[in-house]
């Protein structure tokens, strides 16, 4: 139920603001989706509003990174995406 409530709120907020302006809220929502087992929605939340998410683990990923966010925000997004990938792969 919490995921549905958050989704409704963020959808309404999206009508008046950019996801990049509320990245902390979107990252919290992605974490909630991940913890509730809704990995497909977590993936959409992390990738759709922000474009390609590179993990920055190799030079090619870093060069292809299409996210144009400040450094701290970019690191937060990458860390959230790595947690999502970890969960999607069964934590191994």
N, C-alpha and C positions, 0 to 999 in steps of 0.2 A: 504494500500500500504506500509506503514511503516513496518508493521510486516513482509511482504514478503521480503523487502530489508534487514532488520535485520537478518532474517532467512538465507538468502543467504550469508551474510557476516560471520555470526557465523559458518555456515557449512564449508565455505572455511577456516576460522581460525582453525576449528576443525581438519583439515588435518595436521596442523603443530604444534598445541599446545593442551594441555589438558584443559578441561573445568574448572578443579580446579585451573588452573593458571590464568584464566580470569573470576573468579566467579562474580566480580562486573558487568561485561558486561552481563553475563548470567542472573543475577538478574534483571538488567534493562530491558532486553528483556522479562523476565517473567512478569514484571510489565506492560510493554507495551501490552503484550498479554492479561493480566487480564483486563486492562483498556479498551481494544478494544472489550472485550466480548469473546475472544477466550480462554475460561477456560481450554479446553482439552489440547491445546498446552502449556498453562502456566503450567499445571500439569506435562506434559512430560518434559518441560524444567527444572522444579524444582526437578524432581525425577530421570529421566533416567541417567543424567551424574553423579549424586552424590550418588546414591543408596538410601536406605531407609532414609526418613527424619522423625525423631521423633520431636514432638513439645516440648519434655522435660517437659510436664506438669505433668507427673507422673513418678514414679520410674521405672516402667516397660518399658515405652517408652525410658527413658534415658539408661536403660540397653541394650535395643535392638538396639540402635543407631549404624548403621554401617558406619556412616560418620567419616572419619579419617582426619579431618581438624583442623586447629588451632582454638582456642576458639572464637576469634572475627569473623572469617569466618563462623564457625558453628552457631553462634548466628544470623548473618545476614541471613543465609539460613533458619533457623528456623522462624525468623520474616517474611521473604518473604513468606514462606509456610503458616504461620498462616493468613497472609493477603489474600492469595489465597483461603484458606479454608473459610474464612469469606465471600469472594465474591461468592464462589461456593454455599454457603448456603443462599444466598440472603441477606447477611449483617445482619442477625439476629441470 
